[in-house]
Amino acid sequence: MDLKIKNVDPKDIYVIDKEIEQINKKNHTKISRSKFLRDLIKKYSEQKIKNKLNNISNGENFKQ
């Protein structure tokens, strides 16, 4: 399954990449952006995802 997302703010991509970087450091793994987003989509509705991204960009920790 290909995941294609359009009209994404570059700020959101930066936030996602930073979160992935923290996860990879913490767990000593290499999760991809695609896998991260797929897991997130499975877990949350679209609105909840937007809220989580806003919370992350406002400095709050992301909890999976």
CHARMM internal coordinates of N, CA and C (Angstrom, degrees):
IC EDIT
DIST 1 N 1 CA 1.4473
DIST 1 CA 1 C 1.5251
ANGL 1 N 1 CA 1 C 108.77
DIST 1 C 2 N 1.3273
ANGL 1 CA 1 C 2 N 115.89
DIHE 1 N 1 CA 1 C 2 N 123.57
DIST 2 N 2 CA 1.4521
ANGL 1 C 2 N 2 CA 120.65
DIHE 1 CA 1 C 2 N 2 CA 175.78
DIST 2 CA 2 C 1.5147
ANGL 2 N 2 CA 2 C 109.06
DIHE 1 C 2 N 2 CA 2 C -88.41
DIST 2 C 3 N 1.2955
ANGL 2 CA 2 C 3 N 114.44
DIHE 2 N 2 CA 2 C 3 N 140.23
DIST 3 N 3 CA 1.4533
ANGL 2 C 3 N 3 CA 121.13
DIHE 2 CA 2 C 3 N 3 CA 179.56
DIST 3 CA 3 C 1.5193
ANGL 3 N 3 CA 3 C 107.69
DIHE 2 C 3 N 3 CA 3 C -109.32
DIST 3 C 4 N 1.3188
ANGL 3 CA 3 C 4 N 117.03
DIHE 3 N 3 CA 3 C 4 N 114.33
DIST 4 N 4 CA 1.4589
ANGL 3 C 4 N 4 CA 121.30
DIHE 3 CA 3 C 4 N 4 CA -179.37
DIST 4 CA 4 C 1.5164
ANGL 4 N 4 CA 4 C 108.49
DIHE 3 C 4 N 4 CA 4 C -120.94
DIST 4 C 5 N 1.3066
ANGL 4 CA 4 C 5 N 114.83
DIHE 4 N 4 CA 4 C 5 N 121.88
DIST 5 N 5 CA 1.4553
ANGL 4 C 5 N 5 CA 120.89
DIHE 4 CA 4 C 5 N 5 CA -179.48
DIST 5 CA 5 C 1.5192
ANGL 5 N 5 CA 5 C 107.15
DIHE 4 C 5 N 5 CA 5 C -121.94
DIST 5 C 6 N 1.3163
ANGL 5 CA 5 C 6 N 116.17
DIHE 5 N 5 CA 5 C 6 N 130.41
DIST 6 N 6 CA 1.4624
ANGL 5 C 6 N 6 CA 120.75
DIHE 5 CA 5 C 6 N 6 CA -177.95
DIST 6 CA 6 C 1.5192
ANGL 6 N 6 CA 6 C 110.06
DIHE 5 C 6 N 6 CA 6 C -114.34
DIST 6 C 7 N 1.3237
ANGL 6 CA 6 C 7 N 114.42
DIHE 6 N 6 CA 6 C 7 N 158.02
DIST 7 N 7 CA 1.4673
ANGL 6 C 7 N 7 CA 122.21
DIHE 6 CA 6 C 7 N 7 CA 175.44
DIST 7 CA 7 C 1.5286
ANGL 7 N 7 CA 7 C 112.15
DIHE 6 C 7 N 7 CA 7 C 57.41
DIST 7 C 8 N 1.3061
ANGL 7 CA 7 C 8 N 115.63
DIHE 7 N 7 CA 7 C 8 N 49.32
DIST 8 N 8 CA 1.4585
ANGL 7 C 8 N 8 CA 120.87
DIHE 7 CA 7 C 8 N 8 CA 179.36
DIST 8 CA 8 C 1.5225
ANGL 8 N 8 CA 8 C 108.54
DIHE 7 C 8 N 8 CA 8 C -99.72
DIST 8 C 9 N 1.2932
ANGL 8 CA 8 C 9 N 115.47
DIHE 8 N 8 CA 8 C 9 N 132.59
DIST 9 N 9 CA 1.4555
ANGL 8 C 9 N 9 CA 121.32
DIHE 8 CA 8 C 9 N 9 CA 177.85
DIST 9 CA 9 C 1.5310
ANGL 9 N 9 CA 9 C 108.90
DIHE 8 C 9 N 9 CA 9 C -65.58
DIST 9 C 10 N 1.3357
ANGL 9 CA 9 C 10 N 118.39
DIHE 9 N 9 CA 9 C 10 N 131.71
DIST 10 N 10 CA 1.4681
ANGL 9 C 10 N 10 CA 120.61
DIHE 9 CA 9 C 10 N 10 CA 178.48
DIST 10 CA 10 C 1.5296
ANGL 10 N 10 CA 10 C 112.93
DIHE 9 C 10 N 10 CA 10 C -56.65
DIST 10 C 11 N 1.3198
ANGL 10 CA 10 C 11 N 116.21
DIHE 10 N 10 CA 10 C 11 N -28.24
DIST 11 N 11 CA 1.4669
ANGL 10 C 11 N 11 CA 120.63
DIHE 10 CA 10 C 11 N 11 CA 176.87
DIST 11 CA 11 C 1.5329
ANGL 11 N 11 CA 11 C 110.19
DIHE 10 C 11 N 11 CA 11 C -61.99
DIST 11 C 12 N 1.3305
ANGL 11 CA 11 C 12 N 116.62
DIHE 11 N 11 CA 11 C 12 N -39.55
DIST 12 N 12 CA 1.4626
ANGL 11 C 12 N 12 CA 120.88
DIHE 11 CA 11 C 12 N 12 CA 179.01
DIST 12 CA 12 C 1.5256
ANGL 12 N 12 CA 12 C 111.12
DIHE 11 C 12 N 12 CA 12 C -66.74
DIST 12 C 13 N 1.3253
ANGL 12 CA 12 C 13 N 116.89
DIHE 12 N 12 CA 12 C 13 N -39.42
DIST 13 N 13 CA 1.4656
ANGL 12 C 13 N 13 CA 120.77
DIHE 12 CA 12 C 13 N 13 CA 177.64
DIST 13 CA 13 C 1.5233
ANGL 13 N 13 CA 13 C 109.87
DIHE 12 C 13 N 13 CA 13 C -62.78
DIST 13 C 14 N 1.3224
ANGL 13 CA 13 C 14 N 116.13
DIHE 13 N 13 CA 13 C 14 N -42.59
DIST 14 N 14 CA 1.4630
ANGL 13 C 14 N 14 CA 120.69
DIHE 13 CA 13 C 14 N 14 CA 178.41
DIST 14 CA 14 C 1.5299
ANGL 14 N 14 CA 14 C 110.42
DIHE 13 C 14 N 14 CA 14 C -60.73
DIST 14 C 15 N 1.3179
ANGL 14 CA 14 C 15 N 116.16
DIHE 14 N 14 CA 14 C 15 N -44.46
DIST 15 N 15 CA 1.4698
ANGL 14 C 15 N 15 CA 121.27
DIHE 14 CA 14 C 15 N 15 CA 179.94
DIST 15 CA 15 C 1.5263
ANGL 15 N 15 CA 15 C 110.38
DIHE 14 C 15 N 15 CA 15 C -62.74
DIST 15 C 16 N 1.3135
ANGL 15 CA 15 C 16 N 116.76
DIHE 15 N 15 CA 15 C 16 N -43.88
DIST 16 N 16 CA 1.4650
ANGL 15 C 16 N 16 CA 121.12
DIHE 15 CA 15 C 16 N 16 CA 178.59
DIST 16 CA 16 C 1.5200
ANGL 16 N 16 CA 16 C 110.30
DIHE 15 C 16 N 16 CA 16 C -61.64
DIST 16 C 17 N 1.3247
ANGL 16 CA 16 C 17 N 116.66
DIHE 16 N 16 CA 16 C 17 N -45.78
DIST 17 N 17 CA 1.4637
ANGL 16 C 17 N 17 CA 120.39
DIHE 16 CA 16 C 17 N 17 CA -179.54
DIST 17 CA 17 C 1.5293
ANGL 17 N 17 CA 17 C 111.83
DIHE 16 C 17 N 17 CA 17 C -62.71
DIST 17 C 18 N 1.3174
ANGL 17 CA 17 C 18 N 117.27
DIHE 17 N 17 CA 17 C 18 N -39.09
DIST 18 N 18 CA 1.4713
ANGL 17 C 18 N 18 CA 120.33
DIHE 17 CA 17 C 18 N 18 CA 177.78
DIST 18 CA 18 C 1.5241
ANGL 18 N 18 CA 18 C 110.87
DIHE 17 C 18 N 18 CA 18 C -65.78
DIST 18 C 19 N 1.3160
ANGL 18 CA 18 C 19 N 117.22
DIHE 18 N 18 CA 18 C 19 N -40.09
DIST 19 N 19 CA 1.4615
ANGL 18 C 19 N 19 CA 120.85
DIHE 18 CA 18 C 19 N 19 CA 178.79
DIST 19 CA 19 C 1.5234
ANGL 19 N 19 CA 19 C 110.55
DIHE 18 C 19 N 19 CA 19 C -65.07
DIST 19 C 20 N 1.3293
ANGL 19 CA 19 C 20 N 116.42
DIHE 19 N 19 CA 19 C 20 N -42.31
DIST 20 N 20 CA 1.4652
ANGL 19 C 20 N 20 CA 120.76
DIHE 19 CA 19 C 20 N 20 CA 177.77
DIST 20 CA 20 C 1.5231
ANGL 20 N 20 CA 20 C 110.13
DIHE 19 C 20 N 20 CA 20 C -62.71
DIST 20 C 21 N 1.3193
ANGL 20 CA 20 C 21 N 116.16
DIHE 20 N 20 CA 20 C 21 N -40.53
DIST 21 N 21 CA 1.4666
ANGL 20 C 21 N 21 CA 120.63
DIHE 20 CA 20 C 21 N 21 CA 178.17
DIST 21 CA 21 C 1.5298
ANGL 21 N 21 CA 21 C 110.92
DIHE 20 C 21 N 21 CA 21 C -59.84
DIST 21 C 22 N 1.3300
ANGL 21 CA 21 C 22 N 116.83
DIHE 21 N 21 CA 21 C 22 N -43.05
DIST 22 N 22 CA 1.4658
ANGL 21 C 22 N 22 CA 120.81
DIHE 21 CA 21 C 22 N 22 CA 178.79
DIST 22 CA 22 C 1.5244
ANGL 22 N 22 CA 22 C 111.24
DIHE 21 C 22 N 22 CA 22 C -65.49
DIST 22 C 23 N 1.3224
ANGL 22 CA 22 C 23 N 117.00
DIHE 22 N 22 CA 22 C 23 N -42.04
DIST 23 N 23 CA 1.4673
ANGL 22 C 23 N 23 CA 120.91
DIHE 22 CA 22 C 23 N 23 CA 178.64
DIST 23 CA 23 C 1.5193
ANGL 23 N 23 CA 23 C 109.90
DIHE 22 C 23 N 23 CA 23 C -62.48
DIST 23 C 24 N 1.3226
ANGL 23 CA 23 C 24 N 116.41
DIHE 23 N 23 CA 23 C 24 N -44.93
DIST 24 N 24 CA 1.4636
ANGL 23 C 24 N 24 CA 120.58
DIHE 23 CA 23 C 24 N 24 CA -179.50
DIST 24 CA 24 C 1.5252
ANGL 24 N 24 CA 24 C 111.56
DIHE 23 C 24 N 24 CA 24 C -62.92
DIST 24 C 25 N 1.3359
ANGL 24 CA 24 C 25 N 116.85
DIHE 24 N 24 CA 24 C 25 N -39.51
DIST 25 N 25 CA 1.4680
ANGL 24 C 25 N 25 CA 120.51
DIHE 24 CA 24 C 25 N 25 CA 178.37
DIST 25 CA 25 C 1.5250
ANGL 25 N 25 CA 25 C 110.87
DIHE 24 C 25 N 25 CA 25 C -66.55
DIST 25 C 26 N 1.3227
ANGL 25 CA 25 C 26 N 115.24
DIHE 25 N 25 CA 25 C 26 N -45.86
DIST 26 N 26 CA 1.4637
ANGL 25 C 26 N 26 CA 121.33
DIHE 25 CA 25 C 26 N 26 CA -175.76
DIST 26 CA 26 C 1.5234
ANGL 26 N 26 CA 26 C 111.64
DIHE 25 C 26 N 26 CA 26 C -64.98
DIST 26 C 27 N 1.3258
ANGL 26 CA 26 C 27 N 116.63
DIHE 26 N 26 CA 26 C 27 N -43.08
DIST 27 N 27 CA 1.4595
ANGL 26 C 27 N 27 CA 121.06
DIHE 26 CA 26 C 27 N 27 CA -174.56
DIST 27 CA 27 C 1.5160
ANGL 27 N 27 CA 27 C 113.79
DIHE 26 C 27 N 27 CA 27 C -99.81
DIST 27 C 28 N 1.3305
ANGL 27 CA 27 C 28 N 116.96
DIHE 27 N 27 CA 27 C 28 N 0.09
DIST 28 N 28 CA 1.4708
ANGL 27 C 28 N 28 CA 121.49
DIHE 27 CA 27 C 28 N 28 CA -178.27
DIST 28 CA 28 C 1.5189
ANGL 28 N 28 CA 28 C 110.95
DIHE 27 C 28 N 28 CA 28 C 53.57
DIST 28 C 29 N 1.3333
ANGL 28 CA 28 C 29 N 115.79
DIHE 28 N 28 CA 28 C 29 N 41.41
DIST 29 N 29 CA 1.4644
ANGL 28 C 29 N 29 CA 121.62
DIHE 28 CA 28 C 29 N 29 CA 178.63
DIST 29 CA 29 C 1.5187
ANGL 29 N 29 CA 29 C 108.72
DIHE 28 C 29 N 29 CA 29 C -123.79
DIST 29 C 30 N 1.3084
ANGL 29 CA 29 C 30 N 115.09
DIHE 29 N 29 CA 29 C 30 N 175.28
DIST 30 N 30 CA 1.4596
ANGL 29 C 30 N 30 CA 120.59
DIHE 29 CA 29 C 30 N 30 CA 176.45
DIST 30 CA 30 C 1.5203
ANGL 30 N 30 CA 30 C 108.66
DIHE 29 C 30 N 30 CA 30 C -126.18
DIST 30 C 31 N 1.3237
ANGL 30 CA 30 C 31 N 116.10
DIHE 30 N 30 CA 30 C 31 N 85.27
DIST 31 N 31 CA 1.4586
ANGL 30 C 31 N 31 CA 120.97
DIHE 30 CA 30 C 31 N 31 CA 177.10
DIST 31 CA 31 C 1.5326
ANGL 31 N 31 CA 31 C 107.50
DIHE 30 C 31 N 31 CA 31 C -87.04
DIST 31 C 32 N 1.3011
ANGL 31 CA 31 C 32 N 117.12
DIHE 31 N 31 CA 31 C 32 N 139.07
DIST 32 N 32 CA 1.4612
ANGL 31 C 32 N 32 CA 121.22
DIHE 31 CA 31 C 32 N 32 CA 179.55
DIST 32 CA 32 C 1.5273
ANGL 32 N 32 CA 32 C 110.09
DIHE 31 C 32 N 32 CA 32 C -88.23
DIST 32 C 33 N 1.3168
ANGL 32 CA 32 C 33 N 115.08
DIHE 32 N 32 CA 32 C 33 N 162.31
DIST 33 N 33 CA 1.4617
ANGL 32 C 33 N 33 CA 120.17
DIHE 32 CA 32 C 33 N 33 CA 176.83
DIST 33 CA 33 C 1.5243
ANGL 33 N 33 CA 33 C 109.40
DIHE 32 C 33 N 33 CA 33 C -60.62
DIST 33 C 34 N 1.3175
ANGL 33 CA 33 C 34 N 116.47
DIHE 33 N 33 CA 33 C 34 N -41.41
DIST 34 N 34 CA 1.4580
ANGL 33 C 34 N 34 CA 121.22
DIHE 33 CA 33 C 34 N 34 CA -179.10
DIST 34 CA 34 C 1.5298
ANGL 34 N 34 CA 34 C 111.40
DIHE 33 C 34 N 34 CA 34 C -61.27
DIST 34 C 35 N 1.3228
ANGL 34 CA 34 C 35 N 116.95
DIHE 34 N 34 CA 34 C 35 N -46.73
DIST 35 N 35 CA 1.4676
ANGL 34 C 35 N 35 CA 120.65
DIHE 34 CA 34 C 35 N 35 CA 179.26
DIST 35 CA 35 C 1.5265
ANGL 35 N 35 CA 35 C 110.45
DIHE 34 C 35 N 35 CA 35 C -64.37
DIST 35 C 36 N 1.3192
ANGL 35 CA 35 C 36 N 116.38
DIHE 35 N 35 CA 35 C 36 N -42.23
DIST 36 N 36 CA 1.4583
ANGL 35 C 36 N 36 CA 121.14
DIHE 35 CA 35 C 36 N 36 CA 178.46
DIST 36 CA 36 C 1.5280
ANGL 36 N 36 CA 36 C 110.46
DIHE 35 C 36 N 36 CA 36 C -57.52
DIST 36 C 37 N 1.3325
ANGL 36 CA 36 C 37 N 116.49
DIHE 36 N 36 CA 36 C 37 N -47.34
DIST 37 N 37 CA 1.4616
ANGL 36 C 37 N 37 CA 120.38
DIHE 36 CA 36 C 37 N 37 CA -178.83
DIST 37 CA 37 C 1.5215
ANGL 37 N 37 CA 37 C 112.17
DIHE 36 C 37 N 37 CA 37 C -68.02
DIST 37 C 38 N 1.3165
ANGL 37 CA 37 C 38 N 117.11
DIHE 37 N 37 CA 37 C 38 N -39.04
DIST 38 N 38 CA 1.4721
ANGL 37 C 38 N 38 CA 119.59
DIHE 37 CA 37 C 38 N 38 CA 177.33
DIST 38 CA 38 C 1.5234
ANGL 38 N 38 CA 38 C 111.04
DIHE 37 C 38 N 38 CA 38 C -61.21
DIST 38 C 39 N 1.3255
ANGL 38 CA 38 C 39 N 115.91
DIHE 38 N 38 CA 38 C 39 N -45.83
DIST 39 N 39 CA 1.4657
ANGL 38 C 39 N 39 CA 120.03
DIHE 38 CA 38 C 39 N 39 CA 178.79
DIST 39 CA 39 C 1.5258
ANGL 39 N 39 CA 39 C 111.07
DIHE 38 C 39 N 39 CA 39 C -62.06
DIST 39 C 40 N 1.3214
ANGL 39 CA 39 C 40 N 115.52
DIHE 39 N 39 CA 39 C 40 N -39.96
DIST 40 N 40 CA 1.4581
ANGL 39 C 40 N 40 CA 120.53
DIHE 39 CA 39 C 40 N 40 CA -179.92
DIST 40 CA 40 C 1.5255
ANGL 40 N 40 CA 40 C 111.06
DIHE 39 C 40 N 40 CA 40 C -65.65
DIST 40 C 41 N 1.3208
ANGL 40 CA 40 C 41 N 116.46
DIHE 40 N 40 CA 40 C 41 N -42.32
DIST 41 N 41 CA 1.4632
ANGL 40 C 41 N 41 CA 120.91
DIHE 40 CA 40 C 41 N 41 CA 179.89
DIST 41 CA 41 C 1.5221
ANGL 41 N 41 CA 41 C 110.90
DIHE 40 C 41 N 41 CA 41 C -65.07
DIST 41 C 42 N 1.2977
ANGL 41 CA 41 C 42 N 116.86
DIHE 41 N 41 CA 41 C 42 N -38.36
DIST 42 N 42 CA 1.4642
ANGL 41 C 42 N 42 CA 119.80
DIHE 41 CA 41 C 42 N 42 CA 178.12
DIST 42 CA 42 C 1.5221
ANGL 42 N 42 CA 42 C 111.28
DIHE 41 C 42 N 42 CA 42 C -63.34
DIST 42 C 43 N 1.3201
ANGL 42 CA 42 C 43 N 115.42
DIHE 42 N 42 CA 42 C 43 N -33.30
DIST 43 N 43 CA 1.4523
ANGL 42 C 43 N 43 CA 120.25
DIHE 42 CA 42 C 43 N 43 CA -172.60
DIST 43 CA 43 C 1.5355
ANGL 43 N 43 CA 43 C 113.60
DIHE 42 C 43 N 43 CA 43 C -88.38
DIST 43 C 44 N 1.3056
ANGL 43 CA 43 C 44 N 116.86
DIHE 43 N 43 CA 43 C 44 N -32.62
DIST 44 N 44 CA 1.4619
ANGL 43 C 44 N 44 CA 120.10
DIHE 43 CA 43 C 44 N 44 CA -172.55
DIST 44 CA 44 C 1.5221
ANGL 44 N 44 CA 44 C 112.02
DIHE 43 C 44 N 44 CA 44 C -127.27
DIST 44 C 45 N 1.2965
ANGL 44 CA 44 C 45 N 115.36
DIHE 44 N 44 CA 44 C 45 N 153.90
DIST 45 N 45 CA 1.4646
ANGL 44 C 45 N 45 CA 120.21
DIHE 44 CA 44 C 45 N 45 CA 172.12
DIST 45 CA 45 C 1.5302
ANGL 45 N 45 CA 45 C 108.54
DIHE 44 C 45 N 45 CA 45 C -75.65
DIST 45 C 46 N 1.3027
ANGL 45 CA 45 C 46 N 117.01
DIHE 45 N 45 CA 45 C 46 N 167.54
DIST 46 N 46 CA 1.4647
ANGL 45 C 46 N 46 CA 121.59
DIHE 45 CA 45 C 46 N 46 CA -178.07
DIST 46 CA 46 C 1.5279
ANGL 46 N 46 CA 46 C 112.03
DIHE 45 C 46 N 46 CA 46 C -56.69
DIST 46 C 47 N 1.3124
ANGL 46 CA 46 C 47 N 117.61
DIHE 46 N 46 CA 46 C 47 N -43.75
DIST 47 N 47 CA 1.4588
ANGL 46 C 47 N 47 CA 120.28
DIHE 46 CA 46 C 47 N 47 CA -178.68
DIST 47 CA 47 C 1.5216
ANGL 47 N 47 CA 47 C 111.47
DIHE 46 C 47 N 47 CA 47 C -65.46
DIST 47 C 48 N 1.3133
ANGL 47 CA 47 C 48 N 116.58
DIHE 47 N 47 CA 47 C 48 N -40.64
DIST 48 N 48 CA 1.4551
ANGL 47 C 48 N 48 CA 119.66
DIHE 47 CA 47 C 48 N 48 CA 178.42
DIST 48 CA 48 C 1.5191
ANGL 48 N 48 CA 48 C 110.64
DIHE 47 C 48 N 48 CA 48 C -64.09
DIST 48 C 49 N 1.3381
ANGL 48 CA 48 C 49 N 117.36
DIHE 48 N 48 CA 48 C 49 N -36.25
DIST 49 N 49 CA 1.4622
ANGL 48 C 49 N 49 CA 120.83
DIHE 48 CA 48 C 49 N 49 CA 177.86
DIST 49 CA 49 C 1.5255
ANGL 49 N 49 CA 49 C 109.63
DIHE 48 C 49 N 49 CA 49 C -62.74
DIST 49 C 50 N 1.3329
ANGL 49 CA 49 C 50 N 116.83
DIHE 49 N 49 CA 49 C 50 N -45.70
DIST 50 N 50 CA 1.4661
ANGL 49 C 50 N 50 CA 119.94
DIHE 49 CA 49 C 50 N 50 CA 179.02
DIST 50 CA 50 C 1.5215
ANGL 50 N 50 CA 50 C 110.83
DIHE 49 C 50 N 50 CA 50 C -61.18
DIST 50 C 51 N 1.3243
ANGL 50 CA 50 C 51 N 116.85
DIHE 50 N 50 CA 50 C 51 N -40.81
DIST 51 N 51 CA 1.4621
ANGL 50 C 51 N 51 CA 120.39
DIHE 50 CA 50 C 51 N 51 CA 178.27
DIST 51 CA 51 C 1.5221
ANGL 51 N 51 CA 51 C 111.19
DIHE 50 C 51 N 51 CA 51 C -63.56
DIST 51 C 52 N 1.3385
ANGL 51 CA 51 C 52 N 116.75
DIHE 51 N 51 CA 51 C 52 N -42.08
DIST 52 N 52 CA 1.4615
ANGL 51 C 52 N 52 CA 120.37
DIHE 51 CA 51 C 52 N 52 CA 179.23
DIST 52 CA 52 C 1.5237
ANGL 52 N 52 CA 52 C 110.34
DIHE 51 C 52 N 52 CA 52 C -63.17
DIST 52 C 53 N 1.3327
ANGL 52 CA 52 C 53 N 117.55
DIHE 52 N 52 CA 52 C 53 N -43.22
DIST 53 N 53 CA 1.4622
ANGL 52 C 53 N 53 CA 120.59
DIHE 52 CA 52 C 53 N 53 CA 178.93
DIST 53 CA 53 C 1.5225
ANGL 53 N 53 CA 53 C 110.99
DIHE 52 C 53 N 53 CA 53 C -62.92
DIST 53 C 54 N 1.3247
ANGL 53 CA 53 C 54 N 116.47
DIHE 53 N 53 CA 53 C 54 N -40.06
DIST 54 N 54 CA 1.4615
ANGL 53 C 54 N 54 CA 119.68
DIHE 53 CA 53 C 54 N 54 CA 177.32
DIST 54 CA 54 C 1.5224
ANGL 54 N 54 CA 54 C 110.88
DIHE 53 C 54 N 54 CA 54 C -64.47
DIST 54 C 55 N 1.3185
ANGL 54 CA 54 C 55 N 117.13
DIHE 54 N 54 CA 54 C 55 N -41.10
DIST 55 N 55 CA 1.4596
ANGL 54 C 55 N 55 CA 120.77
DIHE 54 CA 54 C 55 N 55 CA 178.79
DIST 55 CA 55 C 1.5224
ANGL 55 N 55 CA 55 C 111.01
DIHE 54 C 55 N 55 CA 55 C -63.68
DIST 55 C 56 N 1.3254
ANGL 55 CA 55 C 56 N 116.21
DIHE 55 N 55 CA 55 C 56 N -42.05
DIST 56 N 56 CA 1.4626
ANGL 55 C 56 N 56 CA 120.25
DIHE 55 CA 55 C 56 N 56 CA 179.39
DIST 56 CA 56 C 1.5208
ANGL 56 N 56 CA 56 C 109.63
DIHE 55 C 56 N 56 CA 56 C -63.15
DIST 56 C 57 N 1.3284
ANGL 56 CA 56 C 57 N 116.65
DIHE 56 N 56 CA 56 C 57 N -46.45
DIST 57 N 57 CA 1.4626
ANGL 56 C 57 N 57 CA 119.76
DIHE 56 CA 56 C 57 N 57 CA -177.44
DIST 57 CA 57 C 1.5276
ANGL 57 N 57 CA 57 C 111.39
DIHE 56 C 57 N 57 CA 57 C -67.80
DIST 57 C 58 N 1.3271
ANGL 57 CA 57 C 58 N 117.21
DIHE 57 N 57 CA 57 C 58 N -19.24
DIST 58 N 58 CA 1.4622
ANGL 57 C 58 N 58 CA 120.97
DIHE 57 CA 57 C 58 N 58 CA 176.31
DIST 58 CA 58 C 1.5251
ANGL 58 N 58 CA 58 C 112.25
DIHE 57 C 58 N 58 CA 58 C -91.63
DIST 58 C 59 N 1.3309
ANGL 58 CA 58 C 59 N 116.81
DIHE 58 N 58 CA 58 C 59 N 7.30
DIST 59 N 59 CA 1.4521
ANGL 58 C 59 N 59 CA 120.31
DIHE 58 CA 58 C 59 N 59 CA 174.13
DIST 59 CA 59 C 1.5083
ANGL 59 N 59 CA 59 C 115.76
DIHE 58 C 59 N 59 CA 59 C 96.73
DIST 59 C 60 N 1.3112
ANGL 59 CA 59 C 60 N 118.77
DIHE 59 N 59 CA 59 C 60 N 1.53
DIST 60 N 60 CA 1.4580
ANGL 59 C 60 N 60 CA 120.36
DIHE 59 CA 59 C 60 N 60 CA 178.37
DIST 60 CA 60 C 1.5185
ANGL 60 N 60 CA 60 C 109.50
DIHE 59 C 60 N 60 CA 60 C -82.61
DIST 60 C 61 N 1.3110
ANGL 60 CA 60 C 61 N 116.79
DIHE 60 N 60 CA 60 C 61 N 152.25
DIST 61 N 61 CA 1.4650
ANGL 60 C 61 N 61 CA 121.09
DIHE 60 CA 60 C 61 N 61 CA 178.68
DIST 61 CA 61 C 1.5112
ANGL 61 N 61 CA 61 C 110.66
DIHE 60 C 61 N 61 CA 61 C -75.15
DIST 61 C 62 N 1.3121
ANGL 61 CA 61 C 62 N 115.17
DIHE 61 N 61 CA 61 C 62 N 145.93
DIST 62 N 62 CA 1.4606
ANGL 61 C 62 N 62 CA 121.81
DIHE 61 CA 61 C 62 N 62 CA 177.43
DIST 62 CA 62 C 1.5100
ANGL 62 N 62 CA 62 C 108.01
DIHE 61 C 62 N 62 CA 62 C -94.31
DIST 62 C 63 N 1.3118
ANGL 62 CA 62 C 63 N 116.68
DIHE 62 N 62 CA 62 C 63 N 131.04
DIST 63 N 63 CA 1.4621
ANGL 62 C 63 N 63 CA 120.39
DIHE 62 CA 62 C 63 N 63 CA 179.32
DIST 63 CA 63 C 1.5081
ANGL 63 N 63 CA 63 C 108.74
DIHE 62 C 63 N 63 CA 63 C -120.28
DIST 63 C 64 N 1.3356
ANGL 63 CA 63 C 64 N 115.78
DIHE 63 N 63 CA 63 C 64 N 123.80
DIST 64 N 64 CA 1.4566
ANGL 63 C 64 N 64 CA 120.39
DIHE 63 CA 63 C 64 N 64 CA 178.70
DIST 64 CA 64 C 1.4957
ANGL 64 N 64 CA 64 C 110.13
DIHE 63 C 64 N 64 CA 64 C -87.94
END
COOR INIT
IC SEED 1 N 1 CA 1 C
IC BUILD
